[in-house]
Amino acid sequence: MNLCVLAKKCGISYSTIQTTARRGGQLSVETIERICLGLGITLKDFFDSSYL
């Protein structure tokens, strides 16, 4: 999945995703929750290191 698809799937602006990916910026809890919802995972799954 590329960043554009992720942004659309999660309802987040492409620039937010791109900036974070390129510069290692921090995401708000709300943005992380939207990513989780879009991907169909929990916050626990998002932070679970076994997914890496």
C-alpha positions, 0 to 999 in steps of 0.5 A: 500500500502506498502513502496515497492509498493509506491517506485515502483509506484513513481519511487523512491528508496525503501531506500529513502522511508524507511529512511524517514518513519523510521527516519522522514527525509525530502523529496526534493520537486522533490521527493514529486512531484514524489510521487504525480505523482505516486499516481495521486494527486496534491501537494495541496492534499499531504499537505492537512490535511483533508486526514489524 
